[in-house]
Amino acid sequence: MDPTENQQVIHAFLQEHQDFEPDLSLNERLPEQVAPFVQNGSVQILPHYFGTDGFFICSMRKKG
């Protein structure tokens, strides 16, 4: 998993959809043990964190 690639996808989405923004409440909807890894509405979970596959999660919300 490439963190730079993930951030580039987010940046491109926000450039094309300027009526959206990162949803900073993502950590409130994730299990407590994952919340510390959330940054600016996204989280990258690596296999060694929890013995799972790797995941990248990003939450966006429409402004307003």
N, C-alpha and C positions, 0 to 999 in steps of 0.2 A: 504494500500500500504506500502510495507516494503522497505525503501531505501537501506538497506543492501542487500536484495535479488536482487534488480535492479543492484547494483554495482557488485555483484557477477556474474550476467549474463554477464555484460560488460567485466569483467575481464576474464571470461572463454572464451568468444568469441575472445578477443584479444590474449589470449594464444594460441588458435587453429588457428588463422588467423593473423599471425604476419606481414602480408603485409597490414594490416588495422590500422588506428589510429582514435581517436575521431575527428570529424569534428567541429572545433572551430568556424566555420561561421554559426552554427545553429541559433544563435540569430538574424542574419541578415535576416533570412527567416521566422521568426515568428512575430506575431503581436507585436507592440511596448510595450503593457502592459505586455506581457509574457517575453520579453527579459531580464528583471532584474533577473529572476529566473533561467536562463540558467547558468550552471556551467560545464566547461570542455566537451562541446558537448552534454550535456543532460539536461533535465528539468523534474522535477516532479511537476505536477499541482494537488493540493489538492482541494476537493470540495468547501471549504470555500473561496478559492482565488477568484473565479469568479462565484460561484453558478452553477458549472457544475459537471459532473462526475470527478473522479480522472483519471489522465493520467500520463504515464511516456514515454518520448520521448528521444531517443538517436540517434544521427546521426554519422555514421562512413564514412570514405572515404579511398580509396585505396592509399597507400603511393606512392609518386613519381609523 
